[in-house]
Amino acid sequence: MKKETALLVLGAIALSAFLSLTAKTGTDDRAVNLIGDITEGGYTPWAEHIWAPPESWMETLLFSLQAAIGAFVFGYTLHQIKGHDKREDNRRKGCCNEPPSNP
């Protein structure tokens, strides 16, 4: 099990490194260019960025961190749900050294 997990993590790291090194432009840049082409340069954005990262790699790092936190929360939630189901099954079976209830 540990070997499979280590290979999965290594594969995810290799894939994310490959994608971050080969990325040309993001979908946001493509959308801005497409809107500019459609409106012939007459479009002005409604809002400005509050903060823009000084380096492009920092933007990728922050996005990756956000994705990792989201994956952790999702995995933790699924783990808690699965654990709750197991605890409920064990309670119904009367196992796990739970003290008997007094009627």
LINTA-V23274 format. One record per pair of residues at least 24 apart in sequence whose ideal C-beta (glycine too) atoms are under 10 Angstrom apart, sorted by the first residue. I is the first residue (numbers start at 1). J is the second residue. D is the distance in whole Angstrom. If there is no record, write none. Layout:
I/J/D
I/J/D
//
This chain:
12/71/10
16/60/9
16/64/7
16/67/9
16/68/10
19/60/9
20/56/10
20/57/8
20/60/5
20/61/9
20/63/9
20/64/8
21/60/10
23/56/9
23/60/8
26/56/10
26/59/9
26/60/9
26/63/9
//
